[in-house]
Amino acid sequence: MTLTAKQEAFCIAYLKCGNASDAYRQSYEASGMKAETIHRKTKDLLDNGKIAARLQELRAPAVAEAQMTLEAHLDALAVIRDAAARDGQYGPAVAAERSRGQAAGFYVNRVKDETPGAGVSRTITSDMSPEEAARIYAEELKRN
């Protein structure tokens, strides 16, 4: 994928300013052009597959950096927990710690089957496949 120098400049300017028409004006000689002409040429640039691919390539590091990771999520909740505990706010501190545990998968949701005559309790975890849940449920039915 080879872009012209002006196309590359347009991509960089577009990501910096967020306005394609302004990026076009910064990258191309547009002083005598009407606004409508700039908009049309800008649309043509944005519709160009090479330009779209380059914009995606330039955005990739920022997107990767912005992605939430489990580790960052747990760290943020730990900061909230510690701040709440320092302030003597133990309810919010416990809630933050419980949220950390839920995010890490330490808690399971227990669901009581309320179907008349079933009399079966089953444990469902967030990482359980539907097939595995059905198998556990069938085993409990056999035991009862």
Buried (B, 14 or more C-beta within 10 A) or exposed (E): EEBEEEBBBBBBBBBEEEEBBBBBBBBBEBEEBEEEEBBEBBEEBBEBEBBEEBBEEBEEEEEEEEEEEEEEBBEBBEEBBEEBBEEEBEEBBEBBBBBBEBEEEEEEEEEEEEEEEBEBEBEBEEEBEEEEBEEBBEEBEEEE
